[in-house]
């Protein structure tokens, strides 16, 4: 039996809460939204989540907002997309504005600088965790080599050859399409 679709107020509540008050950047927010909308609420399937994530990574601009808009679309069409976008962007925009004003007054403070460096290190760790959250379902016996090869090639092309991210994503998609997919195990 399919889960009932959430109402617009519930979509707004989830995206406002988790899209605006999850610290650590877009990767941390995606990981929290994965847990909230997929694991806890079962609003969408893992394939729908991954499709929204992949398509958002292919869009220019803020990928998190594109991701939230895509999930909103899957849930309720245009109204869901608009609610998810606004709920996930307006409060954090106001927060960033306030933080920018405060930072400009504290930027010479060594304690503030040390805090920022610590936050950056934590953000890297959170990004790695998000990558694992998204890749883990595909990292199964029989497909591990495929996942590692695609990830390693994408990393090398992006980091060492400086190929733009959009091209890396498109090439990885093409590589994924031609590499043999292991048969499903019973």
C-alpha positions as CSV (number, residue, x, y, z in Angstrom):
1,X,0.0,0.0,0.0
2,X,1.4,3.4,-1.0
3,X,2.0,6.0,1.7
4,X,-0.4,9.0,1.5
5,X,1.1,12.2,0.0
6,X,1.9,14.9,2.5
7,X,0.0,18.1,2.6
8,X,1.6,21.4,1.6
9,X,1.9,22.5,5.2
10,X,3.7,19.4,6.1
11,X,6.1,19.8,3.2
12,X,6.7,23.4,4.2
13,X,7.4,22.4,7.8
14,X,9.9,19.7,6.9
15,X,11.8,21.8,4.4
16,X,11.8,24.9,6.5
17,X,13.0,23.0,9.6
18,X,15.6,20.8,7.9
19,X,16.5,23.0,4.9
20,X,17.3,26.0,7.0
21,X,18.5,24.8,10.4
22,X,20.8,21.9,9.5
23,X,24.3,23.2,9.8
24,X,27.1,21.9,7.7
25,X,26.1,22.9,4.2
26,X,24.1,21.3,1.4
27,X,25.6,17.9,1.9
28,X,24.6,17.8,5.5
29,X,21.1,19.0,4.6
30,X,20.7,16.3,1.9
31,X,21.8,13.6,4.4
32,X,19.2,14.9,7.0
33,X,16.5,15.2,4.3
34,X,17.3,11.6,3.2
35,X,16.7,10.4,6.7
36,X,13.6,12.6,7.1
37,X,11.7,12.1,3.8
38,X,12.9,8.7,2.8
39,X,13.7,6.7,5.9
40,X,11.3,8.2,8.4
41,X,8.3,9.4,6.4
42,X,8.6,7.2,3.2
43,X,7.4,10.1,1.1
44,X,9.5,9.0,-1.9
45,X,11.4,5.9,-3.0
46,X,15.2,5.6,-3.0
47,X,15.2,5.9,-6.8
48,X,13.2,9.1,-6.7
49,X,15.5,10.5,-4.1
50,X,18.6,9.6,-6.1
51,X,17.0,11.0,-9.3
52,X,16.2,14.3,-7.6
53,X,19.7,14.4,-6.2
54,X,21.4,13.6,-9.6
55,X,19.3,16.1,-11.5
56,X,19.9,18.8,-8.9
57,X,23.7,18.2,-9.3
58,X,23.3,18.8,-13.0
59,X,21.6,22.2,-12.6
60,X,23.5,25.5,-12.3
61,X,23.3,27.5,-9.1
62,X,22.3,26.2,-5.7
63,X,21.9,22.4,-6.0
64,X,20.2,22.1,-2.6
65,X,17.4,24.3,-3.7
66,X,17.1,22.4,-7.0
67,X,17.0,19.2,-5.0
68,X,14.3,20.4,-2.6
69,X,12.3,21.8,-5.5
70,X,12.5,18.4,-7.3
71,X,11.3,16.5,-4.2
72,X,8.5,19.0,-3.8
73,X,7.5,18.4,-7.4
74,X,7.5,14.6,-6.8
75,X,5.3,15.1,-3.8
76,X,2.7,17.6,-5.0
77,X,3.6,18.9,-8.5
78,X,3.9,22.7,-9.0
79,X,2.5,23.7,-5.6
80,X,4.8,21.2,-3.8
81,X,7.8,22.4,-5.8
82,X,7.1,26.1,-4.9
83,X,6.4,25.4,-1.2
84,X,9.6,23.3,-0.9
85,X,11.7,26.0,-2.7
86,X,10.3,28.9,-0.6
87,X,10.4,27.0,2.7
88,X,13.9,25.9,2.1
89,X,15.3,29.2,1.0
90,X,13.7,32.3,2.6
91,X,14.6,31.6,6.3
92,X,18.2,30.6,5.5
93,X,18.6,33.7,3.3
94,X,17.7,35.9,6.3
95,X,20.0,33.9,8.5
96,X,22.9,34.3,6.1
97,X,22.3,38.0,5.8
98,X,22.4,38.3,9.6
99,X,25.5,36.1,9.8
100,X,27.3,38.1,7.2
101,X,26.7,41.3,9.0
102,X,28.0,39.8,12.3
103,X,31.0,38.2,10.6
104,X,32.0,41.5,9.0
105,X,32.3,42.9,12.5
106,X,34.2,40.0,13.9
107,X,36.5,39.0,11.0
108,X,39.7,40.2,12.7
109,X,38.9,38.2,15.9
110,X,41.3,35.2,16.1
111,X,38.7,33.2,18.1
112,X,36.2,33.7,15.2
113,X,38.8,32.7,12.7
114,X,39.6,29.5,14.7
115,X,35.9,28.7,14.9
116,X,35.5,29.1,11.1
117,X,38.5,26.8,10.4
118,X,37.0,24.1,12.7
119,X,33.6,24.5,11.0
120,X,35.3,24.0,7.6
121,X,36.9,20.7,8.8
122,X,33.6,19.5,10.1
123,X,31.9,20.4,6.8
124,X,34.3,18.2,4.9
125,X,33.6,15.3,7.2
126,X,29.8,15.9,6.8
127,X,30.2,15.9,3.0
128,X,32.0,12.6,3.1
129,X,29.2,11.1,5.2
130,X,26.6,12.4,2.8
131,X,28.5,10.8,-0.1
132,X,28.4,7.5,1.7
133,X,24.7,7.8,2.5
134,X,23.9,8.2,-1.1
135,X,26.4,5.7,-2.5
136,X,25.8,3.0,0.2
137,X,22.7,1.4,-1.4
138,X,24.7,0.8,-4.6
139,X,27.8,-0.5,-2.9
140,X,26.7,-4.1,-2.8
141,X,28.6,-7.3,-3.4
142,X,28.9,-7.7,-7.1
143,X,28.7,-3.9,-7.8
144,X,31.4,-2.6,-5.6
145,X,34.0,-2.5,-8.3
146,X,31.6,-0.6,-10.6
147,X,30.9,2.0,-8.0
148,X,34.5,2.5,-7.0
149,X,35.6,2.7,-10.7
150,X,33.0,5.4,-11.5
151,X,33.8,7.3,-8.3
152,X,37.6,7.2,-8.8
153,X,37.4,8.2,-12.5
154,X,35.0,11.0,-11.7
155,X,37.3,12.2,-8.8
156,X,40.4,12.1,-11.0
157,X,38.9,13.8,-14.0
158,X,37.5,16.6,-11.8
159,X,40.5,17.1,-9.5
160,X,43.5,16.5,-11.7
161,X,42.1,17.4,-15.2
162,X,39.9,20.2,-13.9
163,X,37.0,19.2,-16.0
164,X,33.9,21.2,-15.0
165,X,31.5,19.4,-12.7
166,X,28.6,19.2,-15.2
167,X,30.8,17.3,-17.7
168,X,32.1,15.0,-14.9
169,X,28.5,14.2,-14.0
170,X,27.5,13.6,-17.6
171,X,30.6,11.5,-18.3
172,X,29.9,9.4,-15.1
173,X,26.4,8.9,-16.2
174,X,27.6,7.7,-19.6
175,X,30.2,5.4,-18.0
176,X,27.5,4.0,-15.7
177,X,25.3,3.3,-18.7
178,X,28.0,1.3,-20.5
179,X,29.7,-0.5,-17.6
180,X,28.0,-3.9,-17.1
181,X,25.5,-4.0,-14.3
182,X,25.8,-7.0,-12.1
183,X,22.8,-9.3,-12.1
184,X,20.5,-8.9,-9.1
185,X,21.0,-11.6,-6.4
186,X,18.0,-13.4,-5.0
